[in-house]
Amino acid sequence: MREEGRNAVGDVLRRAVSSITTASRLPGRVDELITRVEDRRISFPDPALERRVARLEQLGRRTLSGLLFAALLVGGATLRPDDPVLGGVLMTGSLLPLAHALLAGVFGRRG
């Protein structure tokens, strides 16, 4: 019984040391992974995954264009009573991000 108890305690200690060692290396590994992603040193060999990432990037750009459109339109509408020229310029300028948000996916699929 005592021998089995010692083996069990030893096994628990070995697992605990292994877990602590792994946990202590984890922040460095995460930092290395983030650095590789930022430096674009990670490639996606799976074409389906590459397409999904490309779609997500395109969705992000289109969403940003939509937000820019809304900001320019609201800003122009707010300024129009006090400064009709600047308000009109902002509202007219909002058409470019709107066109990108609406049409970028249509033209991107043809290629």
Protein Blocks (a to p, Z undefined) as FASTA:
>chain_A
ZZmmmmmmmmmmmmmmmmmmmmmmmmmmmmmmmmmmmnopaccfblklmmmmmmmmmmmm
mmmmmmmmmmmmmmmmmmmmmmmmlmmmmmmmmmmmmmmmmmmmmmmmmZZ
